[in-house]
Amino acid sequence: MRKMVLFSAAVLATGVAMAANPTKVTETRMSSAGLRAERMNQQVFSKTAVSLRMNDKSNVVASKQLKDGSSINLVKGNDGHLYKVLNRSLRASDKIAQSKSRINAPAVMKADENATLFEGFESYEGQTSRGWVPEGWSQESKTNPPHVAPEGKGTCLVWEATKGDGFTSAYSGTYVERVQVSIADFTADPITFAEQQDEWLITKAITPKTGDYLTFQLCYSPFFTLFNESAMDFSSVNNILEVLVTTDDGKTWEKVWDVLDDARSYTVDELWDDGSSFVRPYHPMLVNISKYVGKNIKIAFRYYGINGESMMLDDIKVGEATPTAAATAPNAVFPIGLSLDGYNLSDGSGNVLNLALAPYKTSLEWTNVSPAFESCTWTYPDEEGNETTSSSKNLEAPEYGFAQYDAPSLVTKIGSKTSDAAKLYDAVQYGGSVMIRNGDSYLSFDAAMYDLNRLVSKKAKFSLANGGVFGMGATSDATWNQLLKTEGMKVTGMGMFIPQPAAPYTLSSANAVVYYTAGKLTDKSQLKATVYKVEDDGSFTAMAEGYCSPSEIYKADDKSYPKAVFYFEREIDGLPTQAELFVDYPIVIQFSADLAEGEEFDFVNAFDSAPKEVENNVYVFFNDASGTRKMINTTALSFEDGSAAAGLYASFDATYSWLRSDEDAFEAKPAGESKTFDLDSYYNLVNSKGENLATATGEGLGDWYTVSFANGSDTEPAKMTVTVNALPEGTDVRSSYFDVEVFGMMKRFYVAQHSEAGVSDLAVSATKAFVNGGNIVVSSPKATRVAVYNVAGQKVAEQAFAGKATIKASDFAKGIYVLKFNDNTVLKLTK
């Protein structure tokens, strides 16, 4: 297995000059087996813009306002089908997924020729009758009165064969079975209300064999299955799907499955993300029917409930189940994209290397999102690079040091059937940033939100979209007003979401590929990128901005797309200052512009030819006619060539630097003393002139204690020395903490000092204290009272006790606390 050791930037600092900042070293020089930079194959760049499918130009026929300012739009496609889309407001109650969504997990259940039953509904062949089912099948409405399929046009509340709903096509082939949710219409005369539904689709009689499973592709919305409009949460059970089996030709039925377990498996953030998607992806389902082997049975798909969303079924099969392995990487793992000049990484033999960047020495979990399996095997390297396996569902990977390792791969099994291996990347670099020597210079490779693997395999391409779908200006505004059937809506930007990382990283710039025609974008306009922190309640807080004039747009050569490069700034003391953001929270990077009258441009996207296999991460931001700022997830818009937008051609310069120490506290003797800490740092702490690059800040620093730094070497770690002065007479205890920061990375240290009496008593006293569940537990055969002091010397708690007591400390901040007992014992503990 691959393990490529990298040299720390801290070690390489001496004599290495980087153009942007000679004292800040971000180079991650490779070993002698190093990588290469090669010009990306131009076949991934399409010269033909893609166009929206006509059915996407649909009508918003009704809109229901929610109490947080969002709305649920009822949309009618050109084919007459209705569906729901959540239109989210960017207010405090807004939500955006704060982890990688599993809604579009790339997973497929494969058919086989020896199946006991396989039905893809392709025999429908576009017949005009509503409510069609395959030969030998039946359908039944068990409402009172029962729903019936209408003649000709009209809403069909029973199962019917169709090409899809105008936005989501069949999973395979042309046709599916679909059931339309009943929707209230308060604009009708008379008003109509949503109706309870109980619609059954029943297979022909079959006899399952040993090893048979029931599998099917279900297109549904977990969001609308559970969403409670009144409570604005997911406490409801709306329209659901159940699977039932009969062994007596329908006299009795036994429920063997329902969709609620799947719907409830998604996080709240994933559900909100699903609600605002234009297209519902297919979810592969597997049901164990082994108890019916050898029996004559029928299977029913029961659509039951009210106020949910429509559903579609395709590729229903009873037979051997061949699993497909699917995995998602941890939030902290960023795919590496192309360089600013359009170069890709190569393994040195001409093969494109799909590399990812992950944090240094951090516990990361790779998630198994396979649709169904009985067992699984992860293959991954240990910290020495030796191949290792695990049979756990999800993989808790080792805490790798600064090196490149093979990425984990996953295989799943059902019975004797084994899946192909799922491997998201060729390799993962743990720590730093990716910079490769290219002749006499270096090329920097930033983190991206598009999938280089799919571009190389020709499953995706970089392209424009006609009509300004992913642009800004009058054309884009007109297209989106037509799509949503609104007036006065103005597009304010495009964005990409970067989820909560497992470890912090630094961020100082981003870039996005733009396209414009001559004269349509001049220096009268200003392009802008904004980094927003996504708060716990889903609201956005602007953290930094960067600007790029059209004349500053970078283009390496005629083969390259023009890139707008943004260096982030924050206002400090009224002046714009270049920002090195310390990111330990989810963010959205929004690309926008202050456009002059009549000017416009487009953003370039990666368009994927297999939309079912990609995740959503393209957002359009706009202001509606009232000026309310809103956003829509646009990834699932379908285009005439069958592709879907899978990510902006944009990247950001994430660097996983680090600052660590095995110790973080120093208890000094009353006479004063020094302690030297070993520091593990990605960056040097001192520059070549002897000036500190690391800074220390804290109460009491410089008054009764000092901090100094020294760089390490290739054999020794960096050092930090803390020197504490003698304790003044009359002072029993003093304590504080200080923060060490170097280029955005920070670590907190604690320092304390108390009198000799307390120290001598501490060694012999039977009085004890420890932290348990966030509280402080004390015990003593002699003491009857204890006082607790924080690092600032403030008394934060005092309690009388007899023998043993628990002091409530769950609200106390982390840090050092000093406990003084009335038997003259002084104890220190760290919470």
C-alpha positions in Angstrom: 0.0 0.0 0.0 1.1 3.6 -0.6 2.8 5.6 2.0 4.7 8.6 0.8 6.5 10.6 3.5 6.4 14.4 3.2 8.8 16.8 4.7 7.3 19.3 7.2 7.2 22.9 6.1 8.6 23.8 9.5 11.7 21.7 8.7 12.1 23.1 5.2 11.7 26.8 6.2 15.3 27.8 6.2 16.3 29.2 2.8 13.0 28.5 1.1 11.5 31.7 -0.2 7.8 31.8 -1.3 6.8 34.7 -3.5 3.7 35.7 -1.4 5.4 35.6 2.0 8.9 34.5 2.6 8.3 33.9 6.3 5.3 31.7 5.8 6.2 28.3 4.4 3.4 26.3 2.9 5.4 24.0 0.7 4.8 20.2 1.1 7.7 18.9 -0.9 7.3 15.3 -2.0 9.8 12.5 -1.6 12.0 11.3 -4.5 9.1 9.1 -5.7 7.2 12.4 -6.1 4.3 13.5 -8.1 4.2 15.4 -11.4 2.1 18.2 -12.8 0.7 17.7 -16.3 -1.6 19.8 -18.4 -5.2 18.5 -18.0 -6.6 16.8 -21.1 -8.7 19.4 -22.9 -11.4 16.9 -23.6 -12.8 17.7 -20.2 -13.6 21.2 -21.4 -16.7 21.4 -23.5 -17.1 24.1 -26.2 -20.8 23.5 -26.4 -23.0 25.0 -23.7 -25.7 22.7 -22.2 -29.4 23.7 -22.2 -32.1 23.1 -19.7 -34.8 20.5 -20.6 -38.0 22.2 -21.6 -39.9 20.5 -18.8 -37.7 22.4 -16.4 -39.3 25.6 -17.6 -42.3 24.9 -15.4 -45.1 26.7 -13.6 -45.2 27.6 -9.9 -49.0 27.2 -9.7 -49.2 27.8 -5.9 -47.0 28.8 -3.0 -47.6 28.2 0.7 -45.8 30.6 3.1 -44.2 29.0 6.2 -43.8 30.9 9.5 -40.0 31.3 9.1 -40.3 33.2 5.8 -39.7 30.2 3.6 -42.3 28.8 1.3 -43.4 25.5 -0.3 -43.9 26.0 -4.0 -46.3 23.7 -5.9 -44.7 23.3 -9.3 -46.4 21.9 -12.5 -44.2 20.5 -15.3 -45.1 20.8 -18.9 -46.3 17.2 -18.7 -48.9 18.1 -16.1 -47.4 16.4 -13.1 -47.2 18.3 -9.8 -44.5 18.2 -7.2 -43.3 20.3 -4.2 -40.1 22.3 -3.7 -39.0 24.1 -0.5 -37.9 27.7 -1.2 -35.7 28.6 1.7 -35.2 32.0 3.2 -31.8 33.0 4.5 -33.2 34.0 7.9 -32.2 32.6 11.3 -34.4 29.5 10.9 -32.9 28.7 7.5 -31.0 25.4 7.2 -28.2 24.2 5.0 -26.7 20.7 5.3 -23.8 20.8 7.7 -22.5 17.4 6.7 -22.1 15.6 3.4 -25.5 14.6 2.2 -26.3 10.9 1.7 -29.4 11.9 -0.2 -27.6 11.3 -3.5 -25.3 8.5 -2.4 -24.1 6.8 -5.5 -25.5 3.3 -5.1 -27.2 0.9 -7.6 -28.8 -2.5 -7.2 -28.1 -4.5 -10.3 -30.7 -6.7 -12.2 -30.0 -10.3 -13.4 -31.5 -12.5 -16.1 -32.5 -15.3 -13.7 -34.6 -13.2 -11.4 -37.9 -14.7 -10.2 -39.5 -11.3 -11.0 -38.2 -8.2 -12.7 -40.5 -5.3 -13.7 -39.2 -2.1 -15.2 -42.6 -1.1 -16.7 -41.2 -0.8 -20.2 -44.2 -2.8 -21.7 -46.3 0.3 -21.1 -45.0 1.8 -24.4 -46.9 5.1 -23.9 -50.5 3.8 -23.9 -53.1 6.5 -23.3 -55.0 4.7 -20.5 -54.4 6.1 -17.0 -53.8 3.7 -14.2 -52.0 1.1 -16.4 -50.2 -1.8 -14.6 -48.3 -4.7 -16.1 -50.0 -7.9 -17.2 -50.9 -10.0 -14.2 -50.5 -7.0 -11.8 -53.3 -5.1 -10.2 -54.0 -1.9 -8.4 -56.5 -1.0 -5.8 -57.6 2.2 -4.0 -58.8 1.5 -0.5 -60.0 5.0 0.3 -63.7 5.7 0.9 -64.8 6.4 -1.8 -61.9 4.8 -3.8 -59.8 7.0 -6.1 -60.1 6.2 -9.8 -57.8 7.0 -12.7 -59.2 9.9 -14.7 -59.9 9.7 -18.4 -57.5 12.0 -20.3 -56.1 14.9 -18.4 -56.5 15.4 -14.7 -54.8 14.6 -11.4 -54.3 10.8 -11.0 -54.2 9.8 -7.3 -53.7 6.1 -8.1 -50.6 4.3 -9.4 -50.1 5.0 -13.1 -47.3 4.4 -15.7 -45.5 7.5 -16.8 -42.1 8.7 -18.1 -41.5 10.4 -14.8 -42.7 13.6 -13.3 -41.1 16.0 -15.7 -38.1 16.6 -13.5 -37.0 13.1 -12.5 -36.9 10.5 -15.3 -37.1 6.8 -15.1 -34.3 5.1 -13.2 -33.7 2.9 -16.2 -35.4 2.7 -19.5 -38.3 5.1 -20.2 -41.2 4.3 -17.8 -42.0 4.1 -14.1 -45.0 3.6 -11.9 -45.9 6.9 -10.2 -48.5 8.0 -7.6 -49.4 11.7 -7.3 -49.9 13.1 -3.8 -53.2 14.8 -3.2 -52.6 18.6 -2.8 -54.9 21.2 -1.4 -55.9 24.0 -3.9 -57.1 27.2 -2.1 -57.2 29.0 -5.4 -59.9 26.7 -6.8 -63.6 27.5 -6.8 -64.8 25.6 -4.7 -61.7 25.2 -2.5 -60.3 21.6 -2.6 -58.5 20.0 0.3 -55.8 17.3 0.4 -57.3 13.9 0.6 -56.2 10.8 2.5 -54.7 8.2 0.1 -54.4 4.4 0.4 -53.2 3.2 -3.1 -52.0 -0.3 -3.6 -49.9 -1.6 -6.5 -49.9 -5.5 -6.4 -47.5 -7.8 -8.3 -48.5 -11.0 -10.1 -48.2 -14.3 -8.1 -44.6 -15.5 -7.7 -42.7 -18.2 -5.8 -39.4 -16.9 -4.3 -36.4 -19.2 -4.5 -33.6 -19.7 -1.9 -31.4 -16.6 -1.9 -34.1 -14.3 -3.3 -34.5 -10.7 -2.0 -36.9 -8.0 -3.0 -35.2 -5.0 -4.4 -36.6 -1.8 -6.0 -35.7 1.7 -6.8 -37.8 4.3 -4.9 -37.9 7.9 -5.9 -39.3 9.9 -2.9 -38.6 12.8 -0.6 -37.5 12.0 2.9 -38.1 15.7 3.7 -41.8 15.8 2.8 -42.4 12.3 4.3 -41.6 13.7 7.8 -42.0 17.4 7.6 -44.4 19.0 10.1 -45.3 22.5 8.7 -46.7 23.7 12.0 -43.8 22.8 14.2 -41.2 23.3 11.4 -39.6 20.0 12.4 -39.7 16.3 11.3 -42.2 14.9 13.7 -44.9 14.0 11.2 -45.7 10.8 9.3 -47.1 12.0 6.0 -47.5 9.9 2.9 -45.4 6.7 3.3 -44.7 3.6 1.3 -45.2 0.1 2.8 -44.4 -3.3 1.4 -46.8 -6.1 2.3 -46.9 -9.8 1.3 -49.9 -12.2 1.0 -49.8 -16.0 0.9 -53.6 -16.4 0.4 -54.3 -14.2 -2.6 -55.0 -11.0 -0.7 -57.3 -12.3 2.1 -54.6 -11.3 4.6 -51.5 -9.2 4.3 -48.3 -9.0 6.4 -46.2 -5.8 6.4 -42.5 -6.6 5.9 -41.1 -3.1 5.3 -41.9 0.6 5.3 -40.0 3.7 4.2 -39.8 5.4 7.6 -36.6 3.7 8.8 -34.9 5.0 5.6 -36.4 8.5 6.0 -35.5 8.8 9.6 -31.9 7.7 9.0 -31.1 11.1 7.5 -29.9 13.9 9.6 -32.0 17.0 10.0 -29.6 18.9 7.8 -29.8 16.3 5.1 -33.6 16.5 5.2 -33.6 20.3 4.8 -31.2 19.9 1.8 -33.5 17.3 0.2 -36.6 19.6 0.6 -35.1 22.3 -1.6 -33.8 20.0 -4.3 -35.5 20.2 -7.8 -35.2 16.5 -8.4 -35.8 13.5 -6.1 -33.1 10.9 -6.5 -33.8 7.2 -6.5 -33.1 5.2 -3.3 -32.3 1.5 -3.7 -34.2 -0.6 -1.3 -33.8 -4.2 -0.2 -36.3 -6.4 1.7 -35.5 -9.8 3.1 -38.3 -12.2 2.0 -36.6 -15.5 3.0 -39.5 -16.6 5.1 -41.6 -16.9 1.9 -39.2 -19.1 0.0 -41.2 -21.8 -1.8 -44.6 -20.2 -1.2 -46.9 -18.7 -3.7 -47.1 -15.0 -2.8 -48.1 -11.5 -4.1 -46.3 -8.3 -3.1 -48.1 -5.0 -2.5 -46.6 -1.5 -2.6 -48.9 0.6 -0.4 -48.8 4.4 -0.7 -50.6 5.6 2.4 -51.2 8.9 4.2 -51.7 12.6 3.5 -49.7 15.9 3.0 -46.5 14.1 1.8 -45.0 14.0 -1.7 -45.5 11.9 -4.8 -43.4 8.7 -5.3 -42.1 6.6 -8.2 -41.1 3.0 -8.4 -38.8 1.4 -11.0 -36.8 -1.8 -11.5 -38.8 -4.0 -9.0 -37.0 -7.3 -8.7 -37.2 -10.6 -6.7 -34.0 -12.5 -7.2 -30.4 -12.6 -6.0 -29.3 -9.2 -4.9 -25.9 -8.1 -6.2 -24.7 -5.4 -3.9 -23.0 -2.2 -4.9 -20.6 -0.6 -2.4 -20.8 3.1 -1.8 -19.0 5.3 0.6 -18.6 8.9 1.6 -15.4 10.5 2.8 -15.3 12.4 6.1 -16.2 16.1 6.0 -12.6 17.0 6.6 -11.4 15.3 3.4 -11.2 17.8 0.5 -10.8 16.6 -3.1 -7.8 18.3 -4.8 -8.7 20.1 -8.1 -6.7 21.5 -11.0 -4.0 24.2 -10.5 -4.7 27.8 -11.4 -3.0 27.1 -14.8 -5.1 24.0 -15.5 -2.6 21.3 -14.5 -3.6 18.0 -12.9 -1.5 15.8 -10.6 0.2 12.7 -12.1 1.8 9.7 -10.4 4.9 10.3 -12.5 4.0 7.6 -15.1 1.4 9.7 -16.9 -1.6 8.5 -14.9 -3.8 11.2 -13.4 -3.7 11.0 -9.6 -7.0 11.7 -7.8 -5.7 13.1 -4.6 -7.5 14.4 -1.5 -6.3 16.5 1.4 -7.1 15.6 5.0 -6.0 16.8 8.5 -2.9 15.7 10.3 -3.2 13.1 13.1 -7.0 13.4 13.3 -9.5 10.7 13.9 -11.6 10.4 10.7 -14.6 8.1 9.9 -15.3 6.9 6.4 -19.0 6.1 6.1 -20.5 3.1 4.4 -23.7 4.3 2.6 -24.2 1.1 0.5 -27.9 0.6 0.0 -28.0 -3.0 1.4 -25.5 -5.6 2.4 -24.9 -8.4 4.9 -21.2 -7.9 5.5 -18.5 -5.5 4.3 -14.7 -5.2 4.2 -12.6 -2.1 4.3 -9.1 -2.2 3.0 -6.7 0.6 4.1 -3.1 1.2 5.2 -2.0 1.3 8.8 0.3 4.1 9.9 3.3 2.2 8.5 1.7 1.7 5.1 0.9 -2.0 5.6 -2.4 -3.2 4.1 -5.0 -3.7 6.8 -8.7 -4.7 6.8 -11.8 -4.1 8.9 -15.3 -5.6 8.9 -17.0 -2.8 10.7 -19.7 -0.9 8.9 -17.9 2.4 9.0 -14.1 2.8 9.0 -12.4 4.6 11.9 -9.1 5.3 10.1 -5.8 5.6 11.9 -4.6 9.1 12.9 -2.0 9.5 10.1 1.0 11.6 10.2 2.3 14.0 7.6 2.4 11.7 4.5 0.4 10.4 1.6 -1.4 7.1 2.0 -3.7 5.0 -0.3 -7.3 5.9 0.2 -9.6 3.3 1.8 -11.6 1.0 -0.4 -14.9 -0.8 0.5 -16.4 -4.1 -0.7 -19.9 -5.3 0.4 -21.5 -8.8 0.3 -25.1 -10.2 0.1 -25.0 -13.9 0.4 -22.4 -15.1 -2.1 -22.5 -11.9 -4.2 -19.6 -9.5 -3.8 -19.6 -5.9 -4.9 -16.9 -4.1 -6.9 -14.6 -2.1 -4.7 -15.6 1.5 -4.0 -12.7 3.8 -3.7 -13.2 7.6 -3.7 -9.6 8.7 -4.2 -6.3 7.2 -5.3 -4.5 8.7 -2.3 -4.9 11.1 0.6 -2.4 13.6 1.8 -2.6 14.1 5.5 -1.6 17.6 6.6 -0.4 20.7 4.9 -1.3 21.8 1.4 -0.4 20.4 -2.0 2.4 22.1 -3.9 4.4 20.4 -6.6 7.7 21.5 -8.2 7.2 22.3 -11.9 10.6 23.1 -13.4 12.0 26.0 -11.5 8.8 27.0 -9.9 6.0 25.5 -7.9 2.3 24.8 -8.7 -0.3 25.0 -6.0 -3.2 22.6 -6.0 -6.2 23.8 -4.0 -9.2 22.0 -2.6 -12.2 21.8 -4.9 -15.9 20.8 -4.9 -15.8 19.0 -8.2 -14.8 15.4 -8.7 -11.6 15.1 -10.8 -12.0 11.3 -11.1 -15.3 11.7 -13.0 -13.7 14.3 -15.3 -10.8 12.0 -16.1 -13.2 9.1 -16.7 -15.2 11.3 -19.0 -18.3 11.0 -16.9 -18.2 14.7 -16.4 -17.1 17.8 -18.3 -16.6 21.5 -17.6 -19.1 23.6 -19.5 -21.4 26.6 -19.5 -25.2 26.5 -19.3 -27.3 28.4 -21.8 -29.7 31.0 -20.6 -27.5 32.2 -17.8 -28.7 29.5 -15.5 -25.4 29.7 -13.6 -24.7 33.4 -14.2 -25.4 36.9 -13.1 -27.1 39.7 -15.0 -30.3 40.3 -17.0 -30.2 37.0 -18.9 -29.8 35.0 -15.6 -32.5 37.0 -13.9 -35.0 36.4 -16.8 -34.2 32.6 -16.8 -34.8 32.2 -13.1 -37.9 34.3 -13.1 -39.2 32.0 -15.9 -38.1 28.9 -14.0 -39.9 29.9 -10.8 -42.6 31.9 -12.4 -41.8 34.9 -10.3 -41.3 38.6 -11.1 -38.6 40.9 -9.9 -36.2 38.2 -8.7 -32.5 39.1 -9.0 -29.7 36.5 -8.8 -27.1 37.7 -6.3 -24.5 34.9 -6.7 -23.6 31.2 -6.9 -22.2 29.3 -3.9 -20.6 26.1 -2.7 -21.0 24.6 0.7 -18.0 23.3 2.7 -19.2 21.2 5.7 -18.1 21.2 9.3 -14.5 20.0 9.3 -13.2 17.3 11.7 -10.1 19.5 12.3 -9.6 23.2 11.6 -7.9 24.5 8.5 -6.7 27.9 7.3 -8.2 29.7 4.3 -7.0 32.9 2.6 -8.2 32.8 -1.1 -10.6 31.2 -3.5 -11.0 31.3 -7.3 -13.8 30.6 -9.8 -13.8 30.1 -13.5 -16.0 32.7 -15.3 -17.0 33.3 -18.9 -18.1 36.5 -20.6 -18.3 37.9 -24.1 -16.4 41.0 -25.2 -17.9 44.2 -23.8 -20.2 42.4 -21.4 -17.9 42.7 -18.4 -15.7 45.7 -17.8 -14.0 47.3 -14.9 -17.2 49.2 -14.2 -18.2 46.0 -12.5 -16.5 44.3 -9.5 -16.5 40.6 -8.8 -16.7 39.4 -5.2 -16.3 36.3 -3.1 -17.7 36.1 0.4 -17.0 33.5 3.1 -20.0 32.9 5.3 -20.0 31.0 8.5 -23.0 28.7 8.8 -24.3 29.1 12.3 -25.9 26.3 14.3 -29.3 27.7 13.5 -28.6 27.8 9.8 -28.1 31.5 9.5 -25.1 33.1 7.7 -22.4 35.3 9.2 -20.0 37.0 6.8 -16.4 36.3 7.8 -14.3 37.8 5.0 -14.6 39.2 1.4 -12.3 39.2 -1.6 -12.5 41.3 -4.8 -11.4 40.9 -8.4 -11.8 43.5 -11.1 -12.5 42.1 -14.6 -9.1 43.4 -15.8 -7.5 41.2 -13.0 -9.1 38.0 -14.2 -6.3 35.5 -14.7 -5.9 33.4 -17.9 -2.8 31.3 -18.3 -3.1 30.8 -22.1 -5.6 30.2 -24.8 -6.3 26.7 -23.6 -7.4 27.8 -20.1 -10.6 29.2 -18.8 -10.3 32.7 -17.2 -10.3 32.5 -13.4 -11.3 35.2 -11.0 -8.9 35.0 -8.0 -10.1 36.4 -4.7 -7.8 37.1 -1.7 -9.9 37.4 1.4 -9.8 40.5 3.5 -11.4 41.6 6.8 -11.7 45.1 8.3 -9.4 45.7 11.2 -9.4 49.1 12.9 -11.3 50.5 9.9 -8.7 49.2 7.3 -9.1 46.2 4.9 -6.5 43.6 6.0 -5.6 40.4 4.3 -7.3 37.6 6.2 -6.0 34.2 7.1 -9.2 32.6 8.3 -9.0 29.9 11.0 -12.0 27.7 9.9 -13.4 25.2 12.4 -17.1 25.6 11.3 -19.2 25.0 8.2 -18.9 27.7 5.5 -20.4 28.8 2.3 -18.3 30.5 -0.3 -20.5 32.8 -2.4 -19.2 34.2 -5.7 -21.1 37.3 -6.8 -20.6 40.7 -8.4 -21.5 44.4 -8.3 -22.5 44.6 -11.9 -22.7 47.8 -14.0 -25.9 48.3 -16.0 -26.1 45.9 -19.0 -23.1 43.8 -17.9 -23.3 40.0 -17.3 -21.2 36.9 -17.1 -21.5 33.1 -16.3 -19.8 30.7 -13.9 -18.5 27.4 -15.4 -19.6 24.1 -13.8 -18.7 20.5 -13.9 -21.6 18.7 -15.6 -22.0 15.0 -14.8 -23.4 12.5 -17.2 -24.7 10.3 -14.4 -26.7 12.6 -12.1 -27.7 9.7 -9.8 -24.1 9.3 -8.8 -23.3 12.8 -7.7 -23.8 14.9 -4.6 -25.6 18.3 -4.6 -23.3 21.3 -4.0 -24.3 24.2 -6.3 -26.5 26.9 -4.8 -28.0 30.0 -6.4 -28.6 33.0 -4.2 -31.2 35.6 -5.1 -33.4 38.4 -3.7 -37.1 38.1 -4.4 -39.3 41.1 -5.3 -39.6 42.1 -1.6 -35.8 42.1 -1.1 -35.8 38.9 1.0 -32.6 36.9 0.4 -33.1 33.3 -0.5 -31.3 30.3 -2.0 -32.0 27.2 -4.0 -30.0 24.1 -4.5 -29.6 23.8 -8.3 -27.5 20.7 -8.7 -30.4 18.5 -9.8 -31.6 20.6 -12.6 -31.8 18.4 -15.7 -30.3 19.3 -19.0 -31.1 18.2 -22.6 -27.9 16.1 -22.8 -29.0 14.2 -19.7 -26.3 15.8 -17.5 -26.6 17.6 -14.2 -24.5 20.3 -12.7 -22.3 18.7 -10.1 -20.1 21.5 -8.8 -18.8 24.9 -9.6 -15.4 25.0 -11.3 -14.0 26.7 -8.3 -11.5 26.0 -5.6 -10.2 27.3 -2.2 -6.7 27.2 -0.7 -7.4 25.1 2.4 -4.2 24.3 4.4 -4.3 21.7 7.2 -1.6 23.2 9.3 -1.2 22.1 13.0 0.1 23.2 16.3 0.3 20.4 18.9 1.8 19.5 22.2 1.4 16.4 24.4 1.4 18.7 27.5 -0.7 21.8 28.0 -0.2 22.7 31.7 2.6 23.9 33.9 2.5 24.1 37.7 5.4 26.2 38.9 7.2 26.1 42.2 6.7 29.0 44.6 10.3 30.1 44.1 9.7 30.3 40.3 11.0 28.0 37.6 10.9 27.3 33.8 9.4 24.5 31.8 10.1 23.7 28.1 7.3 22.2 26.0 7.9 20.2 22.8 5.7 21.6 20.1 4.7 19.8 16.9 4.1 22.6 14.3 3.6 22.7 10.6 5.0 26.2 10.4 8.3 27.6 11.9 7.9 29.5 15.1 10.7 31.9 14.4 11.9 33.4 11.1 15.4 33.6 9.8 15.9 37.0 11.5 15.1 35.6 14.9 11.6 37.3 15.0 8.7 35.3 16.4 6.2 34.0 13.9 4.3 32.5 16.8 2.5 34.8 19.2 1.4 34.2 22.8 -1.5 36.1 24.4 -2.9 35.7 27.9 -3.7 37.4 31.2 -0.6 37.8 33.3 1.8 37.2 30.4 4.8 39.5 30.8 3.8 40.3 34.4 4.6 37.1 36.3 5.4 34.7 33.4 7.0 34.8 30.0 6.9 32.7 26.9 9.7 32.2 24.2 10.0 30.0 21.1 12.7 28.1 19.2 12.5 26.3 15.9 13.1 22.6 15.6 15.3 20.6 13.3 15.0 17.4 11.3 15.7 15.5 14.5 14.3 17.7 17.3 10.8 19.3 17.7 10.2 23.0 18.1 10.4 24.3 21.7 8.4 26.7 23.8 9.8 27.8 27.2 7.5 29.2 29.9 9.3 31.0 32.8 7.4 31.8 35.9 8.6 34.4 38.5 8.6 33.8 42.2 5.3 33.9 44.0 5.0 37.2 45.9 4.6 37.1 49.7 1.0 37.1 50.8 -0.2 35.4 47.6 -1.4 31.8 48.1 -2.3 31.0 44.5 -2.3 32.5 41.0 -3.1 30.9 37.7 -3.8 31.9 34.1 -3.9 30.5 30.6 -2.4 31.8 27.3 -3.0 31.1 23.7 -0.2 30.3 21.2 -1.0 31.1 17.6 1.0 30.7 14.4 -0.6 31.5 11.0 -4.2 30.8 12.2 -3.5 27.7 14.2 -4.0 28.0 17.9 -3.4 26.0 21.1 -4.2 26.9 24.7 -1.8 26.3 27.6 -2.4 26.7 31.4 0.0 28.0 34.0 -0.5 27.9 37.8 1.5 28.6 41.0 0.7 28.2 44.7 2.3 28.4 48.1 4.7 25.9 49.7 2.2 25.1 52.4 -0.3 23.9 49.9 2.4 21.9 48.0 3.7 20.1 51.1 0.2 19.3 52.3 -0.7 18.1 48.8 1.9 15.3 49.0 0.6 13.8 52.3 -3.1 14.8 52.4 -5.8 12.1 52.1 -8.1 14.8 50.6 -8.9 13.9 47.0 -10.6 15.5 44.0 -11.4 14.4 40.4 -13.6 15.3 37.5 -16.6 13.0 36.7 -19.2 13.8 34.0 -18.2 17.4 34.0 -18.6 17.8 37.7 -16.0 17.9 40.5 -16.1 15.1 43.1 -14.2 15.8 46.4 -13.6 13.5 49.4 -11.7 14.0 52.6 -11.5 12.4 56.1 -10.8 15.8 57.7 -11.9 18.7 55.5 -15.5 19.9 55.7 -15.4 22.8 53.3 -13.9 23.5 49.8 -13.5 26.6 47.7 -12.9 26.4 43.9 -10.9 29.1 42.1 -10.5 29.6 38.3 -7.4 30.6 36.4 -8.1 34.3 37.1 -8.1 33.6 40.9 -11.8 34.1 41.2 -13.8 32.0 43.5 -16.4 30.2 41.3 -17.8 27.7 43.9 -17.8 26.9 47.6 -19.4 24.0 49.3 -19.6 22.4 52.8 -19.5 18.6 52.9 -19.1 15.6 55.1 -16.8 12.9 53.8 -17.7 13.2 50.1 -19.5 15.7 47.8 -20.1 16.5 44.1 -19.7 20.1 43.1 -21.8 21.1 40.1 -19.2 22.2 37.4 -20.9 21.3 34.1 -21.1 25.0 33.2 -17.5 25.7 34.1 -15.1 26.5 31.2 -12.4 24.1 30.4 -9.1 24.9 32.2 -7.2 24.6 35.4 -9.0 24.9 38.7 -7.5 25.2 42.2 -9.3 23.7 45.2 -8.6 25.0 48.7 -9.9 22.8 51.6 -10.2 23.9 55.2 -7.7 21.3 56.2 -5.0 23.4 54.4 -4.9 21.1 51.4 -4.6 22.7 48.0 -5.3 20.6 44.9 -5.2 21.5 41.2 -7.1 19.7 38.5 -7.8 20.3 34.9 -11.4 20.2 33.6 
